[in-house]
C-alpha cells in the first residue's frame, strides 16, 4: 500500500487548482458512495484530485487507479479494509471500469466497511451504468460533460464568465466581454479542440484519436463482448458519420452503404451513444416506444468529427451536433421537431448559417433561428455560439 500512497502524493503535487469546474460544487461529497461518470478525457481524474487537494485531509484519503499492477495480487475490498484499519476515511478509485466485478466489491465495501467513503470514476459509461444499476440505492452518480464554450474561454483566457439560462440566451444576454474580443474567433477554435481540457497540448488530435480508439477498441468490446471484426465495424460507422450530413436513420440504407447487418446496427448505435461518441436525436414518445423512434445520428461533438474527418466534416452536421451536445449537457430534453431541427420545452429551433431564413418556423409560435456566423441576437435569430454558455 505504501507504493500506492507515494504514487497518489506524486499525482497530487502535479495537479493544478487554478481552474475548477462548477460541476465540482454540484457533487454532494458527503455521500458514502459517489460515482463520477463521463466520456474519457473530459477531466474526471483532475476534478477528483483537485477536490482532494483543496478539501480533504490528505492523511485520511487515498487515490488509486483501478488498473494499477497492485490489483494483480490484491482486491479493492482488501485495500479498503487495510486502508481503513490504518486510519483511512475516503478511498478514491479512478478508471474503475477496468477492474473486473467492481460493482460487487463496492457493495461489499459498503456493507463491511460502513465508515469508509468511496468515490469512483470511470471513462466508460457503459460498464458504469450497468454497475450502477447493481449498486441500486447505495450510490449517487454524477455525470461530467465535455467542456462548454464558456468553460473553454475561462481557462483559455483567464476569464470568469458566468453561466446563462436558456431564457437569457434567447434574449441575447450572455456574459461575453465584447470590445476588442470577438466571439466567432474563439468559437471556431472551440469547434476544433475546445471540448476537452487537453486542448492546450500540441498533440491534441493524436490525444483525441487515442481517446476514441480506446473507447471503440477496448471499452465497448469489453462491455459488449465483441470480436475484433465487430470493433472495425464500429470504427467504420463513426467515420461514415463524420463524412455525412445529419444522418436520417434508415437501417436499410445503412446496411447497404456500410455493409453491416441491419439486425446489429441498433446495438452498435446503442453502444456508441452510451459511450458518448455519437448522439441520437429521437422523436417524442413515451415508455419503451422511445427506443424505436430514433431519427437522426450525429457524432457527439465537433472535435470528434473534425479529427475523424481530418477537418473536412460537414458544416451542417457540425452546427447541429454542438447545439444538441450543449443542450443535453445543460440537462434539457431535446427532441426532433416535426417542423424544424430541434424541440426543447415546446420551443422550436432551426439551426443553420448566417443566411438561414425563417421559412421552416413561420407556422410555429415559439420558433427560433439559431445562426452560425453572427455575433449578436436579433428578434428570434440567436447566435449559435451563445448556447455554449448554458453550462
C-alpha positions, -999 to +999 in steps of 0.1 A: +000+000+000+030+023+006+037+024-031+001+034-039+004+062-013+036+075-029+020+074-064-010+093-051+010+121-035+031+124-066+000+129-088-014+154-062+017+176-064+012+179-102-025+187-100-033+223-110-061+241-090-063+274-108-095+264-127-122+243-110-153+233-130-186+243-115-196+207-116-174+202-085-198+221-064-228+202-077-215+170-062-225+161-027-191+149-015-206+138+018-224+108+003-210+074+012-206+061-023-202+085-052-198+077-089-185+103-113-192+093-149-183+107-183-165+104-216-129+095-215-107+127-215-132+152-201-113+157-168-128+134-142-094+124-127-083+161-124-116+170-108-112+143-081-075+152-074-084+189-072-111+181-047-087+161-026-060+189-028-084+216-019-109+200+005-096+168+021-072+159+049-045+142+029-036+118+057-071+103+056-076+097+019-061+075-008-065+079-046-057+048-068-062+038-104-081+005-109-057-008-135-027-004-112-004-035-111-012-037-074-046-052-082-030-081-099-024-096-065-049-077-043-086-067-045-102-033-040-120-048-009-087-059+006-072-024+000-103-007+015-101-028+047-064-023+051-066+014+044-095+019+069-076-001+096-047+024+092-070+054+097-083+059+062-116+077+057-121+082+020-110+059-009-110+073-044-108+047-072-102+060-107-109+042-140-129+016-121-144+001-152-110-015-159-115-037-127-135-069-132-165-073-109-160-039-095-196-032-085-198-063-064-167-053-044-180-017-040-212-032-025-191-054-001-172-023+010-205-005+016-217-034+038-184-045+055-166-011+060-195+012+068-174+041+080-153+043+048-165+066+020-158+056-016-157+078-047-152+061-080-149+074-116-146+058-150-142+066-186-167+040-200-202+050-191-212+015-204-199-006-175-205+022-151-242+024-158-245-014-156-226-015-124-245+015-110-278-004-115-264-033-095-254-009-067-290+003-066-297+029-039-262+027-024-246+050-049-252+086-060-239+091-096-230+123-114-221+130-150-193+152-162-199+165-197-175+178-223-164+214-218-187+242-228-176+272-248-179+293-217-155+270-198-131+269-227-130+307-227-125+309-190-095+286-188-080+298-222-082+335-213-083+335-175-118+349-176-147+343-151-177+343-174-209+331-158-235+306-169-265+319-188-301+305-185-319+294-217-341+325-215-310+348-212-295+331-243-328+335-262-327+372-253-291+375-264-278+382-229-246+362-223-216+373-203-191+379-231-166+408-230-171+422-264-150+453-270-117+441-286-128+405-281-148+387-309-167+355-301-166+340-335-128+337-335-129+317-303-159+297-314-140+284-345-111+273-323-135+256-299-152+236-326-118+221-334-104+214-300-123+232-272-144+203-258-116+187-239-092+201-213-061+189-232-068+215-259-036+232-248-015+202-259+004+204-292-006+168-300-043+174-294-056+155-324-034+125-316-046+125-280-083+127-290-077+099-316-063+078-287-095+085-266-117+074-295-097+043-303-095+032-267-133+036-263-141+018-295-114-009-293-113-016-256-142-002-235-171-011-258-159-046-268-153-054-231-188-044-223-205-060-253-181-090-256-174-081-292-150-096-317-122-076-333-141-077-366-171-060-348-149-032-335-138-025-370-175-021-379-179+005-351-150+025-365-164+023-400-198+036-387-181+065-369-161+075-400-193+073-421-210+098-397-180+122-398-184+125-436-221+128-437-248+155-434-270+148-404-278+112-409-315+103-411-317+068-397-327+043-423-314+008-414-318-005-449-297+023-464-271+020-437-269-018-442-262-012-479-238+017-475-218+003-447-222-034-454-234-040-419-261-064-407-292-043-401-300-065-371-267-055-355-270-018-362-293-008-333-270-024-308-239-007-323-257+026-321-267+020-285-231+012-275-217+042-293-243+065-278-238+053-242-201+057-247-208+093-257-192+090-291-224+096-310-257+113-303-291+101-314-319+125-319-353+110-311-389+119-317-411+125-287-425+092-273-434+077-240-423+044-224-403+019-244-415+034-276-387+060-275-362+032-282-379+026-316-382+062-326-346+071-334-345+098-361-310+113-367-274+105-359-246+128-351-211+124-338-211+135-301-193+168-307-174+187-334-140+179-320-146+142-327-160+149-361-131+172-372-105+146-360-121+117-378-128+137-410-094+154-408-112+188-407-135+181-437-166+173-416-199+185-429-206+220-417-244+215-412-237+184-391-211+203-370-236+230-362-264+207-352-242+184-332-228+211-310-263+226-304-275+191-294-244+185-273-247+217-253-285+215-248-282+180-234-252+188-212-273+216-197-299+189-189-326+198-214-347+172-231-341+176-268-363+160-295-367+162-332-390+190-342-419+180-365-413+212-385-376+220-379-344+206-364-350+205-326-376+210-300-369+219-264-397+227-238-422+232-267-399+257-284-386+250-319-351+256-331-338+257-367-300+256-369-281+270-399-256+295-413-258+333-412-281+334-442-306+309-429-342+320-435-373+318-413-395+297-437-393+265-416-405+281-384-432+305-399-460+283-386-449+280-350-454+304-321-421+298-302-397+294-330-360+305-332-334+306-359-300+296-345-274+310-367-237+303-371-215+333-382-233+361-363-223+379-331-255+393-318-291+382-313-318+400-332-355+392-326-358+354-328-324+350-345-299+337-320-261+332-325-252+295-322-221+303-300-243+317-273-257+283-264-222+274-253-230+294-222-258+272-209-235+253-185 
